[in-house]
Amino acid sequence: MAHNGKRMPVPAEAPEAIACQLEAFRKKFGRDPGPDDPIFFDPDAEEPVPLNPQQYEQDMIETMAQAGINPAFIYAFKRTGRIVTERNKHRLTEEELQRWNDAISEYEHKVDSGKVI
């Protein structure tokens, strides 16, 4: 999978996620997506348009909080835009992994110093 000219690994869950999105698209719009339609779309829009990145981030944060995800991971997601797990960390560059680890450390430092997150 390419993104901005950079090759990105496809997560193992990708085929299942895409199948779910295709089904959601069919349910919402009553047809298969065309070549110019976004697979990940705004479910509130009347026409198939890409999901708003800010809304995606807010939805992810709310979902993680409701699921009881470690607040340090939520903070790191906000700082890096990614979720790092044992299953996917090998796919990251050293710099990407360092940014994630730095965000976790930053969170822990703020908590230890009594700063509200």
ABEGO torsion letter per residue (X at the ends): XBBGGBBBBBBAAAAAAAAAAAAAAAAAAGBBBBAABBABBBAABABBBBBBAAAAAAAAAAAAAAAGBBAAAAAAAAAAGBBBBAAAAAABBAAAAAAAAAAAAAAAAAAAAGBBX
